[in-house]
Amino acid sequence: MELLMAIVIGILFTCAVYLMLSKSLLRIIIGTAVLSHGAHLLILTVSSLKKGAPPLLGQHAESYVDPLPQALILTAIVISFGVTAFFLVLAYRAYQELGTDNMDQLRGNEGND
């Protein structure tokens, strides 16, 4: 199971880096969102995947799952949602003012490729 998750995480990181290296502002925002999802899966995988064990049954439990990584991921999802929403509003406002989402044109370079 961990091998499958490692492959999925690698694919997510690869796609995120590819999207973040593009010139379109919207692709960069999507790339950051995909990167954050890959990081969430990485935290979940590193905390060891266990099946069928509930979190913290009590002191006499034979097996349980640590709920701390799940709480960290939930907090990170809320924060990444807020940051993504801010990026989208910022990109929309920049598009309204400048009429483009090309990063070279936003920097002031002509971008004659």
A tleap script that builds the chain and sets N, CA, C and O, in Angstrom:
source leaprc.protein.ff14SB
mol = sequence {
  NMET GLU LEU LEU MET ALA ILE VAL ILE GLY
  ILE LEU PHE THR CYS ALA VAL TYR LEU MET
  LEU SER LYS SER LEU LEU ARG ILE ILE ILE
  GLY THR ALA VAL LEU SER HIE GLY ALA HIE
  LEU LEU ILE LEU THR VAL SER SER LEU LYS
  LYS GLY ALA PRO PRO LEU LEU GLY GLN HIE
  ALA GLU SER TYR VAL ASP PRO LEU PRO GLN
  ALA LEU ILE LEU THR ALA ILE VAL ILE SER
  PHE GLY VAL THR ALA PHE PHE LEU VAL LEU
  ALA TYR ARG ALA TYR GLN GLU LEU GLY THR
  ASP ASN MET ASP GLN LEU ARG GLY ASN GLU
  GLY ASN CASP
}
set mol.1.N position { 0.823 -1.196 0.000 }
set mol.1.CA position { 0.000 0.000 0.000 }
set mol.1.C position { 0.870 1.264 0.000 }
set mol.1.O position { 0.563 2.248 -0.674 }
set mol.2.N position { 1.971 1.211 0.779 }
set mol.2.CA position { 2.839 2.381 0.826 }
set mol.2.C position { 3.516 2.631 -0.517 }
set mol.2.O position { 3.758 3.780 -0.887 }
set mol.3.N position { 3.822 1.557 -1.251 }
set mol.3.CA position { 4.448 1.720 -2.560 }
set mol.3.C position { 3.487 2.411 -3.535 }
set mol.3.O position { 3.893 3.293 -4.292 }
set mol.4.N position { 2.238 2.014 -3.511 }
set mol.4.CA position { 1.237 2.657 -4.362 }
set mol.4.C position { 1.071 4.131 -4.009 }
set mol.4.O position { 0.976 4.983 -4.893 }
set mol.5.N position { 1.038 4.425 -2.715 }
set mol.5.CA position { 0.908 5.816 -2.276 }
set mol.5.C position { 2.142 6.628 -2.667 }
set mol.5.O position { 2.021 7.798 -3.028 }
set mol.6.N position { 3.322 6.021 -2.599 }
set mol.6.CA position { 4.539 6.726 -2.997 }
set mol.6.C position { 4.508 7.066 -4.484 }
set mol.6.O position { 4.948 8.143 -4.887 }
set mol.7.N position { 3.994 6.157 -5.292 }
set mol.7.CA position { 3.884 6.417 -6.725 }
set mol.7.C position { 2.880 7.539 -6.994 }
set mol.7.O position { 3.139 8.421 -7.813 }
set mol.8.N position { 1.754 7.509 -6.317 }
set mol.8.CA position { 0.734 8.562 -6.482 }
set mol.8.C position { 1.279 9.911 -6.031 }
set mol.8.O position { 1.053 10.922 -6.695 }
set mol.9.N position { 1.994 9.937 -4.910 }
set mol.9.CA position { 2.578 11.181 -4.404 }
set mol.9.C position { 3.611 11.714 -5.392 }
set mol.9.O position { 3.661 12.918 -5.646 }
set mol.10.N position { 4.428 10.836 -5.946 }
set mol.10.CA position { 5.410 11.251 -6.944 }
set mol.10.C position { 4.759 11.834 -8.183 }
set mol.10.O position { 5.236 12.826 -8.734 }
set mol.11.N position { 3.671 11.218 -8.622 }
set mol.11.CA position { 2.950 11.747 -9.787 }
set mol.11.C position { 2.346 13.116 -9.477 }
set mol.11.O position { 2.394 14.019 -10.311 }
set mol.12.N position { 1.778 13.270 -8.281 }
set mol.12.CA position { 1.208 14.565 -7.904 }
set mol.12.C position { 2.279 15.645 -7.832 }
set mol.12.O position { 2.068 16.759 -8.309 }
set mol.13.N position { 3.432 15.323 -7.237 }
set mol.13.CA position { 4.514 16.301 -7.162 }
set mol.13.C position { 5.032 16.658 -8.550 }
set mol.13.O position { 5.333 17.820 -8.823 }
set mol.14.N position { 5.138 15.655 -9.430 }
set mol.14.CA position { 5.606 15.913 -10.789 }
set mol.14.C position { 4.642 16.832 -11.537 }
set mol.14.O position { 5.063 17.793 -12.181 }
set mol.15.N position { 3.354 16.531 -11.446 }
set mol.15.CA position { 2.349 17.379 -12.113 }
set mol.15.C position { 2.342 18.788 -11.527 }
set mol.15.O position { 2.189 19.766 -12.259 }
set mol.16.N position { 2.506 18.894 -10.211 }
set mol.16.CA position { 2.496 20.211 -9.572 }
set mol.16.C position { 3.686 21.050 -10.009 }
set mol.16.O position { 3.540 22.241 -10.282 }
set mol.17.N position { 4.856 20.438 -10.078 }
set mol.17.CA position { 6.038 21.190 -10.511 }
set mol.17.C position { 5.891 21.611 -11.967 }
set mol.17.O position { 6.254 22.730 -12.327 }
set mol.18.N position { 5.367 20.731 -12.801 }
set mol.18.CA position { 5.140 21.068 -14.212 }
set mol.18.C position { 4.176 22.249 -14.338 }
set mol.18.O position { 4.416 23.165 -15.125 }
set mol.19.N position { 3.097 22.229 -13.572 }
set mol.19.CA position { 2.122 23.316 -13.642 }
set mol.19.C position { 2.688 24.619 -13.085 }
set mol.19.O position { 2.396 25.694 -13.608 }
set mol.20.N position { 3.492 24.531 -12.032 }
set mol.20.CA position { 4.035 25.746 -11.431 }
set mol.20.C position { 5.125 26.386 -12.285 }
set mol.20.O position { 5.417 27.569 -12.113 }
set mol.21.N position { 5.728 25.635 -13.195 }
set mol.21.CA position { 6.752 26.188 -14.070 }
set mol.21.C position { 6.182 26.789 -15.356 }
set mol.21.O position { 6.942 27.279 -16.192 }
set mol.22.N position { 4.870 26.761 -15.525 }
set mol.22.CA position { 4.267 27.317 -16.733 }
set mol.22.C position { 4.126 28.831 -16.604 }
set mol.22.O position { 4.380 29.396 -15.540 }
set mol.23.N position { 3.726 29.475 -17.677 }
set mol.23.CA position { 3.625 30.938 -17.693 }
set mol.23.C position { 2.240 31.447 -17.317 }
set mol.23.O position { 2.077 32.637 -17.049 }
set mol.24.N position { 1.257 30.586 -17.293 }
set mol.24.CA position { -0.102 31.003 -16.988 }
set mol.24.C position { -0.305 31.062 -15.470 }
set mol.24.O position { 0.061 30.134 -14.747 }
set mol.25.N position { -0.884 32.149 -15.007 }
set mol.25.CA position { -1.096 32.331 -13.579 }
set mol.25.C position { -2.091 31.318 -13.022 }
set mol.25.O position { -1.931 30.851 -11.894 }
set mol.26.N position { -3.108 30.975 -13.793 }
set mol.26.CA position { -4.088 29.994 -13.341 }
set mol.26.C position { -3.453 28.611 -13.176 }
set mol.26.O position { -3.779 27.889 -12.232 }
set mol.27.N position { -2.555 28.240 -14.083 }
set mol.27.CA position { -1.860 26.954 -13.942 }
set mol.27.C position { -0.959 26.936 -12.716 }
set mol.27.O position { -0.813 25.899 -12.068 }
set mol.28.N position { -0.364 28.059 -12.398 }
set mol.28.CA position { 0.478 28.137 -11.204 }
set mol.28.C position { -0.365 27.935 -9.953 }
set mol.28.O position { 0.062 27.250 -9.023 }
set mol.29.N position { -1.548 28.518 -9.920 }
set mol.29.CA position { -2.436 28.357 -8.768 }
set mol.29.C position { -2.893 26.916 -8.640 }
set mol.29.O position { -2.917 26.373 -7.536 }
set mol.30.N position { -3.256 26.288 -9.749 }
set mol.30.CA position { -3.652 24.875 -9.716 }
set mol.30.C position { -2.478 24.007 -9.282 }
set mol.30.O position { -2.664 23.027 -8.560 }
set mol.31.N position { -1.265 24.359 -9.719 }
set mol.31.CA position { -0.075 23.622 -9.319 }
set mol.31.C position { 0.180 23.685 -7.822 }
set mol.31.O position { 0.574 22.686 -7.220 }
set mol.32.N position { -0.040 24.843 -7.214 }
set mol.32.CA position { 0.141 24.942 -5.766 }
set mol.32.C position { -0.912 24.118 -5.020 }
set mol.32.O position { -0.622 23.526 -3.980 }
set mol.33.N position { -2.125 24.085 -5.552 }
set mol.33.CA position { -3.168 23.263 -4.918 }
set mol.33.C position { -2.835 21.778 -5.024 }
set mol.33.O position { -3.014 21.033 -4.060 }
set mol.34.N position { -2.356 21.345 -6.181 }
set mol.34.CA position { -1.984 19.937 -6.364 }
set mol.34.C position { -0.790 19.593 -5.477 }
set mol.34.O position { -0.725 18.494 -4.926 }
set mol.35.N position { 0.154 20.522 -5.338 }
set mol.35.CA position { 1.312 20.294 -4.475 }
set mol.35.C position { 0.888 20.132 -3.020 }
set mol.35.O position { 1.432 19.287 -2.309 }
set mol.36.N position { -0.071 20.927 -2.574 }
set mol.36.CA position { -0.536 20.801 -1.193 }
set mol.36.C position { -1.248 19.471 -0.976 }
set mol.36.O position { -1.120 18.876 0.094 }
set mol.37.N position { -1.998 18.991 -1.972 }
set mol.37.CA position { -2.637 17.686 -1.835 }
set mol.37.C position { -1.600 16.566 -1.789 }
set mol.37.O position { -1.761 15.595 -1.049 }
set mol.38.N position { -0.542 16.702 -2.577 }
set mol.38.CA position { 0.543 15.725 -2.515 }
set mol.38.C position { 1.221 15.720 -1.156 }
set mol.38.O position { 1.589 14.661 -0.647 }
set mol.39.N position { 1.389 16.903 -0.563 }
set mol.39.CA position { 1.986 16.983 0.769 }
set mol.39.C position { 1.071 16.359 1.821 }
set mol.39.O position { 1.553 15.739 2.769 }
set mol.40.N position { -0.232 16.517 1.663 }
set mol.40.CA position { -1.169 15.896 2.608 }
set mol.40.C position { -1.073 14.375 2.533 }
set mol.40.O position { -1.042 13.696 3.559 }
set mol.41.N position { -1.028 13.849 1.318 }
set mol.41.CA position { -0.885 12.398 1.166 }
set mol.41.C position { 0.459 11.908 1.698 }
set mol.41.O position { 0.547 10.808 2.242 }
set mol.42.N position { 1.500 12.715 1.543 }
set mol.42.CA position { 2.808 12.343 2.068 }
set mol.42.C position { 2.791 12.251 3.587 }
set mol.42.O position { 3.341 11.309 4.157 }
set mol.43.N position { 2.171 13.209 4.241 }
set mol.43.CA position { 2.066 13.173 5.707 }
set mol.43.C position { 1.276 11.951 6.148 }
set mol.43.O position { 1.652 11.283 7.111 }
set mol.44.N position { 0.188 11.654 5.454 }
set mol.44.CA position { -0.632 10.506 5.807 }
set mol.44.C position { 0.125 9.198 5.602 }
set mol.44.O position { -0.013 8.274 6.403 }
set mol.45.N position { 0.917 9.109 4.545 }
set mol.45.CA position { 1.655 7.892 4.262 }
set mol.45.C position { 2.815 7.700 5.231 }
set mol.45.O position { 3.072 6.580 5.673 }
set mol.46.N position { 3.510 8.767 5.561 }
set mol.46.CA position { 4.645 8.672 6.475 }
set mol.46.C position { 4.176 8.277 7.878 }
set mol.46.O position { 4.925 7.648 8.624 }
set mol.47.N position { 2.961 8.637 8.236 }
set mol.47.CA position { 2.453 8.299 9.567 }
set mol.47.C position { 1.983 6.850 9.657 }
set mol.47.O position { 1.318 6.472 10.621 }
set mol.48.N position { 2.320 6.055 8.675 }
set mol.48.CA position { 2.025 4.613 8.580 }
set mol.48.C position { 0.525 4.355 8.442 }
set mol.48.O position { -0.270 4.659 9.331 }
set mol.49.N position { 0.177 3.791 7.307 }
set mol.49.CA position { -1.213 3.479 7.011 }
set mol.49.C position { -1.635 2.214 7.761 }
set mol.49.O position { -0.964 1.185 7.686 }
set mol.50.N position { -2.733 2.301 8.470 }
set mol.50.CA position { -3.284 1.138 9.170 }
set mol.50.C position { -4.743 1.002 8.781 }
set mol.50.O position { -5.458 1.993 8.634 }
set mol.51.N position { -5.172 -0.239 8.616 }
set mol.51.CA position { -6.560 -0.497 8.239 }
set mol.51.C position { -7.337 -1.059 9.430 }
set mol.51.O position { -6.819 -1.869 10.199 }
set mol.52.N position { -8.555 -0.628 9.565 }
set mol.52.CA position { -9.481 -1.245 10.493 }
set mol.52.C position { -9.273 -0.938 11.956 }
set mol.52.O position { -9.964 -1.528 12.788 }
set mol.53.N position { -8.373 -0.061 12.322 }
set mol.53.CA position { -8.159 0.267 13.724 }
set mol.53.C position { -8.712 1.666 13.987 }
set mol.53.O position { -8.331 2.621 13.310 }
set mol.54.N position { -9.596 1.789 14.953 }
set mol.54.CA position { -10.138 3.114 15.268 }
set mol.54.C position { -9.120 3.947 16.050 }
set mol.54.O position { -8.204 3.386 16.651 }
set mol.55.N position { -9.262 5.267 16.053 }
set mol.55.CA position { -8.328 6.088 16.824 }
set mol.55.C position { -8.617 6.021 18.320 }
set mol.55.O position { -9.742 6.272 18.751 }
set mol.56.N position { -7.623 5.690 19.091 }
set mol.56.CA position { -7.628 5.736 20.557 }
set mol.56.C position { -8.862 5.104 21.210 }
set mol.56.O position { -9.831 5.792 21.530 }
set mol.57.N position { -8.807 3.817 21.394 }
set mol.57.CA position { -9.904 3.120 22.068 }
set mol.57.C position { -9.849 3.285 23.581 }
set mol.57.O position { -10.883 3.214 24.245 }
set mol.58.N position { -8.715 3.495 24.111 }
set mol.58.CA position { -8.531 3.631 25.553 }
set mol.58.C position { -7.167 3.102 25.929 }
set mol.58.O position { -6.329 2.857 25.062 }
set mol.59.N position { -6.944 2.927 27.192 }
set mol.59.CA position { -5.638 2.478 27.651 }
set mol.59.C position { -5.402 0.990 27.402 }
set mol.59.O position { -4.253 0.556 27.322 }
set mol.60.N position { -6.453 0.217 27.281 }
set mol.60.CA position { -6.307 -1.233 27.126 }
set mol.60.C position { -6.486 -1.688 25.684 }
set mol.60.O position { -6.789 -2.856 25.439 }
set mol.61.N position { -6.307 -0.806 24.749 }
set mol.61.CA position { -6.488 -1.152 23.347 }
set mol.61.C position { -5.261 -1.900 22.823 }
set mol.61.O position { -4.124 -1.582 23.174 }
set mol.62.N position { -5.514 -2.896 21.980 }
set mol.62.CA position { -4.405 -3.646 21.395 }
set mol.62.C position { -3.795 -2.902 20.223 }
set mol.62.O position { -2.572 -2.881 20.079 }
set mol.63.N position { -4.618 -2.292 19.382 }
set mol.63.CA position { -4.109 -1.506 18.259 }
set mol.63.C position { -4.995 -0.286 18.061 }
set mol.63.O position { -6.212 -0.334 18.239 }
set mol.64.N position { -4.359 0.783 17.696 }
set mol.64.CA position { -5.099 2.011 17.411 }
set mol.64.C position { -4.309 2.832 16.402 }
set mol.64.O position { -3.125 2.589 16.170 }
set mol.65.N position { -4.982 3.802 15.810 }
set mol.65.CA position { -4.372 4.692 14.830 }
set mol.65.C position { -4.157 6.046 15.495 }
set mol.65.O position { -5.034 6.557 16.191 }
set mol.66.N position { -2.987 6.613 15.273 }
set mol.66.CA position { -2.674 7.918 15.837 }
set mol.66.C position { -3.498 8.994 15.120 }
set mol.66.O position { -3.386 9.125 13.902 }
set mol.67.N position { -4.314 9.761 15.834 }
set mol.67.CA position { -5.161 10.768 15.173 }
set mol.67.C position { -4.435 12.079 14.872 }
set mol.67.O position { -5.002 12.944 14.204 }
set mol.68.N position { -3.204 12.251 15.343 }
set mol.68.CA position { -2.496 13.512 15.139 }
set mol.68.C position { -2.236 13.839 13.666 }
set mol.68.O position { -2.476 14.977 13.263 }
set mol.69.N position { -1.753 12.894 12.838 }
set mol.69.CA position { -1.567 13.240 11.419 }
set mol.69.C position { -2.859 13.630 10.718 }
set mol.69.O position { -2.858 14.507 9.854 }
set mol.70.N position { -3.959 12.987 11.082 }
set mol.70.CA position { -5.237 13.335 10.478 }
set mol.70.C position { -5.659 14.744 10.874 }
set mol.70.O position { -6.212 15.479 10.055 }
set mol.71.N position { -5.402 15.127 12.122 }
set mol.71.CA position { -5.725 16.488 12.563 }
set mol.71.C position { -4.837 17.512 11.866 }
set mol.71.O position { -5.304 18.588 11.490 }
set mol.72.N position { -3.553 17.181 11.693 }
set mol.72.CA position { -2.652 18.088 10.984 }
set mol.72.C position { -3.079 18.269 9.533 }
set mol.72.O position { -3.040 19.381 9.005 }
set mol.73.N position { -3.482 17.187 8.892 }
set mol.73.CA position { -3.904 17.261 7.497 }
set mol.73.C position { -5.192 18.068 7.367 }
set mol.73.O position { -5.337 18.858 6.434 }
set mol.74.N position { -6.113 17.877 8.284 }
set mol.74.CA position { -7.363 18.650 8.252 }
set mol.74.C position { -7.091 20.136 8.394 }
set mol.74.O position { -7.692 20.947 7.691 }
set mol.75.N position { -6.192 20.498 9.294 }
set mol.75.CA position { -5.814 21.901 9.456 }
set mol.75.C position { -5.133 22.428 8.199 }
set mol.75.O position { -5.398 23.552 7.774 }
set mol.76.N position { -4.256 21.623 7.604 }
set mol.76.CA position { -3.555 22.042 6.388 }
set mol.76.C position { -4.513 22.194 5.215 }
set mol.76.O position { -4.313 23.065 4.368 }
set mol.77.N position { -5.546 21.365 5.148 }
set mol.77.CA position { -6.542 21.496 4.076 }
set mol.77.C position { -7.288 22.820 4.197 }
set mol.77.O position { -7.522 23.492 3.193 }
set mol.78.N position { -7.657 23.193 5.401 }
set mol.78.CA position { -8.370 24.459 5.604 }
set mol.78.C position { -7.475 25.636 5.245 }
set mol.78.O position { -7.924 26.583 4.601 }
set mol.79.N position { -6.210 25.584 5.658 }
set mol.79.CA position { -5.289 26.673 5.346 }
set mol.79.C position { -5.030 26.749 3.848 }
set mol.79.O position { -5.016 27.843 3.285 }
set mol.80.N position { -4.824 25.610 3.189 }
set mol.80.CA position { -4.563 25.631 1.749 }
set mol.80.C position { -5.792 26.095 0.964 }
set mol.80.O position { -5.648 26.718 -0.088 }
set mol.81.N position { -6.989 25.804 1.456 }
set mol.81.CA position { -8.194 26.321 0.819 }
set mol.81.C position { -8.235 27.838 0.888 }
set mol.81.O position { -8.559 28.497 -0.100 }
set mol.82.N position { -7.910 28.398 2.047 }
set mol.82.CA position { -7.882 29.850 2.192 }
set mol.82.C position { -6.830 30.506 1.312 }
set mol.82.O position { -7.081 31.547 0.704 }
set mol.83.N position { -5.653 29.898 1.246 }
set mol.83.CA position { -4.579 30.452 0.411 }
set mol.83.C position { -4.941 30.356 -1.068 }
set mol.83.O position { -4.669 31.282 -1.832 }
set mol.84.N position { -5.551 29.247 -1.478 }
set mol.84.CA position { -5.969 29.089 -2.871 }
set mol.84.C position { -7.051 30.105 -3.228 }
set mol.84.O position { -7.028 30.683 -4.315 }
set mol.85.N position { -7.985 30.321 -2.327 }
set mol.85.CA position { -9.025 31.325 -2.575 }
set mol.85.C position { -8.413 32.719 -2.705 }
set mol.85.O position { -8.827 33.504 -3.559 }
set mol.86.N position { -7.432 33.026 -1.862 }
set mol.86.CA position { -6.756 34.313 -1.961 }
set mol.86.C position { -6.013 34.449 -3.284 }
set mol.86.O position { -6.076 35.499 -3.924 }
set mol.87.N position { -5.310 33.396 -3.699 }
set mol.87.CA position { -4.603 33.418 -4.985 }
set mol.87.C position { -5.564 33.634 -6.148 }
set mol.87.O position { -5.263 34.388 -7.073 }
set mol.88.N position { -6.723 32.973 -6.104 }
set mol.88.CA position { -7.694 33.124 -7.185 }
set mol.88.C position { -8.247 34.545 -7.265 }
set mol.88.O position { -8.416 35.090 -8.356 }
set mol.89.N position { -8.526 35.141 -6.112 }
set mol.89.CA position { -9.015 36.525 -6.097 }
set mol.89.C position { -7.928 37.469 -6.587 }
set mol.89.O position { -8.209 38.406 -7.334 }
set mol.90.N position { -6.693 37.229 -6.174 }
set mol.90.CA position { -5.579 38.058 -6.618 }
set mol.90.C position { -5.359 37.932 -8.125 }
set mol.90.O position { -5.088 38.926 -8.799 }
set mol.91.N position { -5.473 36.716 -8.654 }
set mol.91.CA position { -5.309 36.500 -10.101 }
set mol.91.C position { -6.453 37.152 -10.876 }
set mol.91.O position { -6.226 37.738 -11.934 }
set mol.92.N position { -7.662 37.058 -10.367 }
set mol.92.CA position { -8.796 37.681 -11.035 }
set mol.92.C position { -8.645 39.196 -11.085 }
set mol.92.O position { -8.928 39.829 -12.103 }
set mol.93.N position { -8.200 39.761 -9.980 }
set mol.93.CA position { -8.001 41.216 -9.938 }
set mol.93.C position { -6.869 41.641 -10.876 }
set mol.93.O position { -6.969 42.671 -11.543 }
set mol.94.N position { -5.805 40.860 -10.929 }
set mol.94.CA position { -4.706 41.183 -11.845 }
set mol.94.C position { -5.164 41.064 -13.294 }
set mol.94.O position { -4.757 41.861 -14.140 }
set mol.95.N position { -6.009 40.077 -13.586 }
set mol.95.CA position { -6.526 39.938 -14.943 }
set mol.95.C position { -7.439 41.105 -15.304 }
set mol.95.O position { -7.424 41.567 -16.445 }
set mol.96.N position { -8.230 41.586 -14.354 }
set mol.96.CA position { -9.087 42.741 -14.614 }
set mol.96.C position { -8.271 43.989 -14.911 }
set mol.96.O position { -8.607 44.761 -15.809 }
set mol.97.N position { -7.212 44.180 -14.164 }
set mol.97.CA position { -6.407 45.395 -14.327 }
set mol.97.C position { -5.525 45.341 -15.567 }
set mol.97.O position { -5.424 46.331 -16.291 }
set mol.98.N position { -4.885 44.201 -15.827 }
set mol.98.CA position { -3.881 44.125 -16.885 }
set mol.98.C position { -4.360 43.417 -18.139 }
set mol.98.O position { -3.771 43.588 -19.207 }
set mol.99.N position { -5.419 42.624 -18.030 }
set mol.99.CA position { -5.961 41.950 -19.202 }
set mol.99.C position { -5.198 40.723 -19.650 }
set mol.99.O position { -5.384 40.269 -20.779 }
set mol.100.N position { -4.353 40.176 -18.809 }
set mol.100.CA position { -3.588 38.986 -19.163 }
set mol.100.C position { -3.277 38.177 -17.911 }
set mol.100.O position { -3.293 38.696 -16.794 }
set mol.101.N position { -2.993 36.884 -18.123 }
set mol.101.CA position { -2.529 36.062 -17.009 }
set mol.101.C position { -1.152 35.462 -17.295 }
set mol.101.O position { -0.703 34.552 -16.599 }
set mol.102.N position { -0.492 35.985 -18.327 }
set mol.102.CA position { 0.843 35.539 -18.680 }
set mol.102.C position { 1.844 36.174 -17.714 }
set mol.102.O position { 1.853 37.392 -17.533 }
set mol.103.N position { 2.684 35.346 -17.098 }
set mol.103.CA position { 3.607 35.849 -16.082 }
set mol.103.C position { 4.643 36.797 -16.663 }
set mol.103.O position { 5.043 37.741 -15.980 }
set mol.104.N position { 5.095 36.586 -17.898 }
set mol.104.CA position { 6.068 37.499 -18.503 }
set mol.104.C position { 5.465 38.883 -18.699 }
set mol.104.O position { 6.136 39.890 -18.471 }
set mol.105.N position { 4.223 38.940 -19.114 }
set mol.105.CA position { 3.568 40.235 -19.304 }
set mol.105.C position { 3.229 40.897 -17.971 }
set mol.105.O position { 3.215 42.124 -17.874 }
set mol.106.N position { 2.955 40.090 -16.940 }
set mol.106.CA position { 2.690 40.665 -15.626 }
set mol.106.C position { 3.953 41.261 -15.026 }
set mol.106.O position { 3.881 42.237 -14.278 }
set mol.107.N position { 5.114 40.684 -15.346 }
set mol.107.CA position { 6.388 41.215 -14.851 }
set mol.107.C position { 6.815 42.474 -15.597 }
set mol.107.O position { 7.665 43.220 -15.112 }
set mol.108.N position { 6.246 42.715 -16.750 }
set mol.108.CA position { 6.626 43.863 -17.551 }
set mol.108.C position { 7.496 43.491 -18.714 }
set mol.108.O position { 7.835 44.357 -19.521 }
set mol.109.N position { 7.878 42.226 -18.838 }
set mol.109.CA position { 8.638 41.755 -19.999 }
set mol.109.C position { 7.689 41.574 -21.168 }
set mol.109.O position { 6.508 41.287 -20.976 }
set mol.110.N position { 8.184 41.736 -22.341 }
set mol.110.CA position { 7.343 41.590 -23.532 }
set mol.110.C position { 7.009 40.134 -23.797 }
set mol.110.O position { 5.899 39.832 -24.236 }
set mol.111.N position { 7.931 39.233 -23.546 }
set mol.111.CA position { 7.678 37.809 -23.780 }
set mol.111.C position { 7.590 37.448 -25.234 }
set mol.111.O position { 6.752 36.625 -25.604 }
set mol.112.N position { 8.422 38.031 -26.082 }
set mol.112.CA position { 8.420 37.722 -27.497 }
set mol.112.C position { 9.176 36.420 -27.739 }
set mol.112.O position { 10.391 36.429 -27.935 }
set mol.113.N position { 8.468 35.322 -27.724 }
set mol.113.CA position { 9.103 34.010 -27.924 }
set mol.113.C position { 8.858 33.515 -29.321 }
set mol.113.O position { 9.313 32.429 -29.681 }
savepdb mol mol.pdb
quit
